[in-house]
């Protein structure tokens, strides 16, 4: 008999597990998901040349959008990518708005 090799836990699989638990009614898992993924969302926002305050706003907006969109996410494995893409898009939107207000 061949022993099954356990699949290593990745950030994406951990996020998917927490999301599944949240969908199943474990509301505390959302807090764990936020704690787990906020650092990468923060990094994503700051990588788009946002200042500290704007990056905070982008990350907060991302989480709010996520909570409002939970029912549209069909694949829990997509949660990490969904959050990163949403953060990047929101950061681009903010950068574009700031560039119009304060030309460099």
Secondary structure as GFF3:
##gff-version 3
##sequence-region A 1 104
A	DSSP	alpha_helix	11	23	.	.	.	ID=ss1
A	DSSP	alpha_helix	28	46	.	.	.	ID=ss2
A	DSSP	alpha_helix	52	69	.	.	.	ID=ss3
A	DSSP	three_ten_helix	70	72	.	.	.	ID=ss4
A	DSSP	three_ten_helix	76	78	.	.	.	ID=ss5
A	DSSP	alpha_helix	79	101	.	.	.	ID=ss6
###
